[in-house]
Amino acid sequence: MKVDVYKRPDSDGLFSYLVIPHRHALPEEVTNTDWLVHEQDVDFERDGRRHFTLQPEDAFRQIGEKGYAITHLAERARDGAA
């Protein structure tokens, strides 16, 4: 699946990631936060590897349920760690 990846700074130097299908608009419920484009047109696969702190099966489930996937609080990463 091709996705666009957004990143935002959280507290304590941690970052969260938001993944949406490529060329889809940011969902209304996240447009009031500080999401910045991180990468666009990225291959996001069910290959068992983490992608931008997201587990693939969880991310695909989230995308199916709400149209986007977002990092869980406990899985945020330091800049450059994802």
PyMOL commands that set and color helices and strands:
alter all, ss='L'
color gray80, all
select helices_A, chain A and resi 11-13+28-30+56-66+73-75
alter helices_A, ss='H'
color red, helices_A
select strands_A, chain A and resi 2-9+14-21+36-43+69-70+77-78
alter strands_A, ss='S'
color yellow, strands_A
deselect
rebuild
show_as cartoon
